[in-house]
Amino acid sequence: MAANLDPAPLQLPIAGMTCASCAGRVEKALRGVPGVANVNVNLATDSASVQLVALRATGAGSPDTSAAPAAPAPFPATATAANPAPATTPPKLAQLVAAVQKAGYDVPLRQLRLQVSDMSCSACTVRVEKALLQLPGVLQASVNAATEQAQVSMLASVPLADVLAAVSRAGYGARPVAEPGAAGASPDEGSTTVGADDGTGPAAGQLWPVVLGAVLTLPLVAPMLAQPFGVHAMLPGSVQLLLAGLVQVVLGARFYRAAWRALRAGSGNMDLLVALGTSAAFGLSVAMLWQHGAGAMPHLYFEASASVITLVLLGKWLEGRAKRQTTEAIRALNALRPATARVLRAGSEVELPLYQVQRGDIVSVRPGERIAVDGRVQEGRSHVDESLITGESLPVAKGPGDAVTGGAINGEGALRVETLAVGAETRLARIVRLVESAQAGKAPVQRLVDRVSAVFVPVVLGIALLTLTGWLAVGGWGNWEQALINAASVLVIACPCALGLATPTAIMVGTGAAARHGILIQDAAALERAHAVTTVAFDKTGTLTLGQPGIAAALPAHGGSRDRLLQLAAALQQSSEHPLARAVLAEARHIGLTWPAASGAQALPGRGLQAQVEGNTLALGSPRLLQESGADPGSLAAEAAQLAAAGRTVSWLLHIGPGPAQVLGLLAFGDALKPQAPAAVARLQALGIQTVLLTGDNRGSAEAVARSLGIREVRAEVLPADKAAAVQALRAAGEVVAMVGDGINDAPALAAADVGIAMATGTDVAMATAGITLMRGDPALVADALDISRRTWATLRRGLFWAFVYNLVGLPLAAFGFLNPVFAGAAMALSSVSVVGNALLLRRWRPAPQAPAAPDVTAPRPIVA
């Protein structure tokens, strides 16, 4: 082996450099990557020129870059006369990017989606992936057989023309697909999304070739079907030749074209198998017809060649219809996006195309209309149906200051909404991107299928050749007719399509069904891991609890009443927006209290507030306020200590008089459990899944929540890094862990878990880290997410099982002469349809029914934390 320098240095864009020392650090980092011969970092252009080592065998071709498509292939190597470098393999782009990122800088990447045409089976997807991965600057490429789309991650500097040319050289067509909701995209540019019936996607198969094929084939097949009943009406050989020839040459032309493209690219596909098998049957019939001339008509196989082509066309049409149904969830989400919006301009309403609406515009929404933008209600009150976005079945009340989501349906009232997000920034567009990303990705099990598909066609060609030679060896040349027909049956019955469709269709339907019910599965790997989860670790605040304080205790001083205590506290808090003030007012309203007016309200920094109520000076505040006032809490001191030990926030109500201050009572605040939390934990435990509580709150509060929910294992007072360590410890003990959280402090634990599950009501950091996002803050969706993942995984395995069994059983039967080409073609056509149909069963999945939540969200709930 001789190592040479690659003559074309890789131009790597670098982001984040500000000075010469930055350039030096990047250069040092890149030089440290094995296989890098030389580096030149240019601060002015923010780029690095990387000279790679190309490993080549002397006098041989370029190195093998056909590694599994899970990782980017090495850059193409070309021999030069340069001085030999140390023998080493050229680095992959991912290694170079990782080295730059480790040095504290970034490499700008571009995500590109392509609609790929002319693919017919999983072997085609493998070939397209290989062509893309061999293109310099491409980091990752994943091709989905069900959507016929490629997802490419590459350097931002890679020209689109180079990417399209790489696909073209592999024998396929490609065009870019716009991102959903792309900002500024006009209707003419509109976004093409998964499953769009634009004539080139999975649903593009037309019915007329199937109908024409059936009309031409039926006269050939009908006499054969009638023979067992004593009816002999076989058509003359010349008529059979005419009918079968039209099917073979006109309707079968697509198979020949696709087979030629595959051969020209140095590979094979399903079209090659069909073309060879039907040509063998058709050619044999033509030869026998010519050999017998005007004599007795021999047994011809025109019906076999015509039937196979017609049945394959029928199978492809049915498969296209079925695959279109797998993208139903994406189409339903895209249908939520209105085309226009009524915008207030100069005091009047103007109807504008949605792409012309800008942030800050006031949009008018009439009753019954879809809300066009993400925004905040400025005027009006109504109920909004967000069911297709969040899965929430009940309309949600909206008023001034409340956020609304584009795509939701306005109820009975007119609203005026300030636009906060448009185009690709809207929540709906982000949801569509997440679902499309999950559907375009590949589960780890698909890598095995891809490796099988890559060698499937050559293996089948080898089996067909062995079948031909075997039958000739056994029966001699006098048996050449049977030998050729059996070899044709082998070619026709082999179906790589079923193998390629089993995994992506199950993932597409499963993620789509989950999205319809408020569960966003962000990648196929998370879906695959989630089915095996044995332990679910919950954060407490905002995940199992409402994350809003409520009244845990209201204890009056000796001789007072609870209602009077709350009445006075509400009078003090009536003009405050503090969360504790809202909790006091909610409790007072809940028990039907009214409260007097307050005047002279004054904030006491770090202590509380003070005001005049009914001629008396009252103060409500922290234990520090009590201490500084010198008031004697009496018997309430012990109660306060117990409440504080349990994690409650204690406030004291004092009467500030001319004399010593007097204690009127205390209020303790705590967090309330979400109403769905008990059922959520109970359901997980019923599924045999262990539950753990991980929280940074004090132990008393954490154990109170755990007791209420039946969670046995509690880890309290843990820092964010300690949460991640706790998750790692559970994994080290052999558990498959799902972490559920909603805050920035949960992000390390979400990343450390096998599956991270984030609440969409939480922070963007948590959602970006998690593999699954729950669109409602409903912990019951955790069990639903695990359930749909289990069902999807079971469907995927069932599809793969039947796809493998079909080929393992069908090929030997055809080789040994038990299947003629007609039945082989029918079986091949139906195999793909059955695999897709198996996946479509997931569309019937529904979350487990649960009792509806109380509609009054302001009503107090039992406080446990």
ABEGO torsion letter per residue (X at the ends): XBBBBBABBBBBBBBGBABAAAAAAAAAAAAABBGBABBBBBAAAGBBBBBBBBBBBBGBBBBBAABBAABBBBBBBBBBABBBBBBBBBBBAAAAAAAAAAAGBBBBBBBBBBBBBGBABAAAAAAAAAAAAABBGBABBBBBAAAGBBBBBBBAABBAAAAAAAAAAAGBBBBBBBBBGBBGBBAAABBBBBGBBAGABAAABBAAAAAAAAAAAAAAAAAAAAAAAGBBABBBAAAAAAAAAAAAAAAAAAAAAAAAAAAAAGBBBAAAAAAAAAAAAAAAAAAAAAAAEABBBBBBAAAAAAAAAAAAAAAAAAAAAAAAAAAAAAAAAAAABBABBBBBBGGBBBBBBAAABBBGBBBBBBBGBBBABBBBBABEBBBBBAAAAAGBABBBBBBBGBBBBBGBBBBABBBBBBBABBEAABAAAAAAAAAAAAAABBBAAAAAAAAAAAAAAAAAAAAAAAAAAAAAAAAEAAAAAAAAAAAAAAAAABBAAAAAAAAAAAAAAAAAAAAAAGBBBABAAAAAAAAABABBBBBABGAABAGBBBBABBBBBBGBBAAAAAAAAAAAAAABABAAAAAAAAAAAAAGBBBBBBBGBBBBBGAEBBBBBGGBBBBBBBAAAAAAAGBBAEAAAAAAAAAAAAGBBBBBBBBBBABBBBBAEBBBBBBBBBAAAAAAAAAAAAAGBBBBBBBABBAAAAAAAAAAAGBABBBBGBBAAAAAAAAAAAAAAGBBBBBBBABAAAAAAAAABABBBBBAABBAAAAAABABBBABBBAAAAAAAAAAAAAAAAAAAAAAAAAAAAAAAAAAAAAAGABBAAAAAAAAAAAAAAAAAAAAAAAABBBBBBBBBBABAABBBBBAX
